[in-house]
């Protein structure tokens, strides 16, 4: 771990304080003073840079703080402390929003905004904006998932209702409904078993009924079929009315379900559009942060000046 010599007194090893008025470092333990030139800022900054590259964020942060004692508005030191607090070696990871694990209220980021030079404030505020956009983007993804889950649930319900509609005219379904929902329409195995049983009972009932009617007709006369028809006809009418009522109920449920799916589809489309806009906005903001790096611009300007001098 890197040790910055400027933090300790070479006489007693105590931590030094800075006296801005006298422009010296003072040891509060033995009283020894050191001139500013004893601790050159460039050397300390280089120590901080190397520590960052080695991911020694603790010692790097101490070095940046030491630089800020002499120059409270130093951009590289202010940003360096922020990078150390989020454990980044540079601002490049900001291009991927999945790397953002800080908020616009990050203490060292707020400190940088409050203490930087006016020309650097926009840079740090863009970092805050990136955090806010990323938070809104992640919240929008959760909303998209919620709406999508609701839509899928309604689609499953619609498929079940369509299956019910297809089978609503079947004799065993109507009978099952009158039996108090003895079977569930979605339970295909149970429905098949009940269908076989009901068909068997129906065939036996018809055969037995016809046999009884013919026997009674033979012994009692032709008025028996007429009485049987009078008894059976209302049952048939009741069955048909029950079937139509169930079909009407299913149709109504299908219509309502289709309306809900349509509304959810529209809502989902809006949520996805909003989410995509936030993601694009984040990408643009992150690229602006990298492009507006004051240190990068400074290096480019120096490079251009060197080329001009060579010419």
C-alpha positions, 0 to 999 in steps of 0.5 A: 500500500502506497504511503505519502511522505507528505502526511507524516513528520519525518522527525516524529512520524506525526500527521502534519497539518497545513497552515494556509496563512504561513504557507507551510506544513506544521507538525502538531506534535513536535512543532516542526514546519515544512515548506510547501516545496518539501512536498511537491504536488506533482509528486503526490499526484503521481503517487495517487495516479499509480495507486489508482492504477493498482486499485489501491483506492484507500491510499489514492484517496488519501493522496488526492485529499493531500493535494486538495489541502494545497489546491481545494479546487483541483479537478483531478483530485476532486474527481479522483476522490469520487472515483476511489469512492466508487472503486473505478480506475477511470470514467470509462465504465460509465458507458455501461449503465449496469456499472452504475452503483452510485446515486446523484447524492453520492457524498464525494460527488456532491463535494466535487460539485460544491468545490470545483471551479465553475468551468468544471461544475457542468462535468460533475453535474452530468455525472449526477444526471447520468445517475438520475437517468439510470435510476429512472431507466431501471424503474422503467424496466420494472414497470415494463416487466410488471405490465408484460406479466399482467398481459401474459396472465390475461392472454392465458385467461383468454386461451382458457376462455376460448377453450371453454367456448369451444366445449360449452356446447358439449353435454357433459360440460353443461351437466357438470355446471349443474352439478355444482362444478364437479369438474374443472373445464381446464382439467382435461383428464378429469373432463375426459373421464366424466365425459365417458361416464356421462355418455355411458349413463346417457346411452343407458338412460335413452335405451332404458327410457325407450324400452320403458316407453314402448312397454308402457305404450304397449300395455297402456296405450299411445297416450304414454309417448305424448306424456313422455314428450311433455315431460322431456320437452321442458328438460330439453328447453332448459338445457338449451337455455343453460347452454346459451347462458353459459356461452353468453357469459363466456363471450362477455368474459372474452370481450372484457379480456380482449379489451384488457389485453388491448389496453395492456398492449398499448401501455406496454408499448408506451412503457417500452418506448419510454424505457428506450428513450431513457436508455438512449438518453443515458448513452448520450449523457455518458458519452458527453461525460467522456468527451468533455473530460477537462484533462483529456481536452488539456492533453489534446491542447498540449499535443496540438501546441507541441505539433505547432512548435515542431512545425 
